[in-house]
Amino acid sequence: MFPMIDEPERILLADDIAAHGQHEPILLLEGMVLDGRNRQWACRHAGVKPVYADYTGADPLNFVLSKNLHRRHLTESQRAMVAASIVDWERGVNQNTAGTANLPTRAAAAKLSISERAVSAARRVRDHGAPELIDAIRAGKVSIHAGEALSELQHEEQCKIVRQEQKQIVAKAKEIRTHKQRVRHAARLIKMEAVARHGSETAPDKVLQKYPVIYADPPWKFGVRSEVTGREKSAENHYPTMDTADICALFEKIGDPVSQDAVLFLWATNPMLPQAMQVMQAWGFTYIHHWIWDKQVAGTGYWGRDRHELLLIGRRGDVAAPLMGTQPETVYCEKKGRHSAKPAYFAEHIEKFYPDIPKLEIFCRSARSGWDAWGYEAGAVGDSHGTVSHEY
């Protein structure tokens, strides 16, 4: 799991064992060396018979970590390779962790005080790297992120590059990453254009009636630091997005669907909160409250890893608030599902508050029984042109 210490240090250890004997036994777990590979090498080098003992503790993994992490200074890349071994260990011990869950990677990263990204890179190297590349990373010659890029190549090519100077290795890794980013960016642009074209072709017509209850999940267009690398997980890969100005002007396009007295439930994310307030005002509503959806799993973010979204509540005119005692708690926890999909919990509560009142879901992605819907993916009923869906 841990890399061997450098050979000169092992020779010094061998000389010490030859002169003073082996003071600490080599620990075995199920017949394999758990701790003491350097002592084993040193004993054999010194011509001294190694002394072994069976490990009798209950937590061999944490034992090895505690024994080795304080003994030596390891780079992030070396720690990442250790963490990759821990992931394999954990998956072998507990088969329930296998699959799409990222918990073993996250746990291993925490144990070694490194990023999950570094552990994922190490696992990629473990699966696709040539033995010479893996040894170079363990020896500290190649960084784990450069190694991940090099692992895209055939083993023979990896070995040729690893034998070069470190400056040349870094340059080649950067070249591979740049090429890969450009290919992914081109593919994303094609997909995003297709998504947008499909959305415009199926855009609904005018909304012909007024609704006192509006539920909306706008397709916000997020700003990214790099258009080449920052759109990998963006909404444009899944559905057409809109600029804030276009969302504000939506009612002018489809006809104002809001009655004089109405309530708005509007989804907003952390970085788009000011824009959501802007949309609420443009649609003629005044902010009064909000609910929180705790997704339980953190995502991405520049200032913090977002794990919640906000459902803003606005009112227009004289709209009835929920009856006392029927209000839900402001925080609801449910693990996130497919991209942008919201838990049914929130719409169901709106239905309980306003059971017999016409309700419109704007930017709907799938029709909901008892609601009218407007959206690129609303699945309109009875109208092949995608006008407002009616399912009463």
C-alpha positions, -999 to +999 in steps of 0.1 A: +000+000+000+027+025+011+057+030-012+090+015+000+115+040+015+144+049-008+171+022-012+199+042+007+176+044+037+168+007+035+205-001+034+210+020+065+182+001+082+198-032+071+231-021+087+213-012+119+196-046+120+229-063+113+245-045+142+217-044+168+191-070+157+155-066+146+136-048+174+101-047+159+084-077+143+070-078+108+033-080+112+013-105+091-024-106+082-037-138+067-001-147+058+006-114+040+028-086+053+006-059+068+034-037+082+072-041+079+081-046+042+111-023+047+122-043+077+117-075+057+139-062+029+166-050+053+167-084+072+172-102+039+198-077+028+217-081+061+214-119+061+193-118+093+164-141+097+132-119+099+110-121+130+073-122+122+041-119+143+004-121+135-016-089+137-043-093+164-061-060+163-096-053+150-089-025+125-059-034+103-065-005+079-064+023+104-035+005+121-014+007+090-023+043+084-014+054+119+019+035+118+030+049+084+016+084+080+036+098+109+068+079+099+073+095+065+064+126+044+043+116+014+034+139-015-003+143-025+003+120-054+018+093-031-011+096-007-035+094-036-020+060-046-024+048-010-060+060-010-067+041-042-055+009-024-078+018+005-108+021-019-100-014-033-096-027+003-130-012+014-148-025-017-133-060-010-143-059+027-178-045+021-193-055-012-223-033-005-202-003-014-196-014-049-215+003-077-221+040-085-218+052-049-187+074-043-186+068-005-154+046-005-135+073-026-147+100-003-138+081+028-103+073+015-097+109+006-107+120+041-083+094+057-053+107+037-063+144+038-065+148+000-091+156-025-116+131-040-104+142-074-068+130-066-081+096-054-102+092-086-071+100-106-051+075-087-077+048-094-076+056-131-038+052-130-041+019-111-065+006-138-048+019-169-013+029-160+018+009-170+038-005-140+066+019-148+042+049-146+028+037-113+063+033-099+072+068-111+043+082-092+051+063-060+087+075-063+075+111-065+088+117-101+053+121-117+023+138-102-009+119-099-027+143-122+000+141-149-001+103-144-039+103-150-033+121-183-005+098-194-027+068-186-047+076-217-018+064-238-007+028-246+016+013-220+046+014-244+041+051-249+037+057-212+070+041-205+088+061-231+075+094-216+082+084-180+119+078-189+122+115-200+130+145-179+103+157-155+098+189-176+091+169-207+067+146-187+047+176-175+046+191-210+033+159-225+006+155-198-005+191-204-007+184-241-029+153-236-053+172-212-056+201-236-065+179-265-090+160-244-107+192-232-110+204-268-126+172-279-151+172-250-158+209-256-166+203-292-189+174-283-207+195-257-213+223-281-229+199-306-251+184-278-261+218-264-270+231-299-292+200-304-309+204-271-316+241-278-329+234-313-353+207-300-365+231-273-372+259-298-390+236-321-413+224-293-418+257-275-454+260-264-478+287-276-497+314-257-513+307-223-549+315-226-562+316-191-552+331-157-539+311-128-538+320-090-510+294-083-477+294-103-449+269-097-417+276-117-383+261-121-365+285-145-337+270-168-310+294-155-279+299-176-250+298-152-217+317-157-186+296-158-149+305-155-140+287-188-163+280-217-140+251-227-139+233-194-168+247-174-198+234-193-192+197-186-220+195-160-240+225-171-278+225-177-273+231-214-264+194-217-299+185-206-324+212-216-325+247-233-314+274-209-324+311-209-308+344-200-323+361-169-336+389-192-355+364-213-370+347-182-381+381-169-398+388-202-414+354-205-450+366-196-448+391-225-441+362-248-467+337-236-493+361-223-495+370-186-508+338-171-512+352-135-545+362-120-548+395-100-545+376-066-519+349-069-490+331-053-457+321-069-433+293-059-400+299-077-369+277-076-336+294-071-300+283-066-274+299-044-255+318-072-287+328-090-306+341-060-304+378-071-316+368-106-345+349-090-355+379-070-353+399-103-376+375-121-401+374-092-403+412-093-406+412-131-435+388-129-453+411-105-447+393-072-434+404-038-411+380-019-426+367+014-409+335+024-388+305+012-384+267+017-352+248+015-345+215-003-315+197+013-302+174-014-281+155+012-252+152-012-229+182-019-223+193-054-200+219-068-195+256-062-169+283-061-174+296-025-189+264-010-201+230-022-239+235-027-262+208-013-294+228-012-318+248-034-343+275-024-380+275-033-389+312-030-425+322-023-440+354-036-475+369-036-495+392-057-527+410-044-548+394-017-538+357-018-546+333+010-518+319+031-519+282+042-541+275+073-523+275+106-509+241+114-507+230+078-474+247+070-445+223+064-411+228+081-389+250+060-362+224+054-369+192+036-343+165+030-343+142+000-314+129-020-312+145-055-321+125-085-317+133-122-304+167-133-327+195-122-355+172-111-373+184-079-389+162-053-426+157-056-429+167-020-431+204-028-457+203-055-478+179-033-478+205-005-489+232-029-517+210-039-528+205-003-528+243+003-548+250-029-567+218-038-594+231-060-577+261-076-562+261-111-524+257-110-498+263-137-463+248-136-439+268-157-408+252-173-424+219-165-403+189-177-430+163-172-468+168-169-483+165-134-518+153-128-542+181-118-519+208-131-516+228-164-481+229-177-459+251-198-424+240-208-402+226-234-406+191-220-441+194-206-455+165-226-486+184-236-518+164-236-541+165-267-520+190-286-491+179-308-477+214-310-468+216-274-494+241-261-504+242-224-511+208-211-545+202-194-549+171-171-580+177-149 
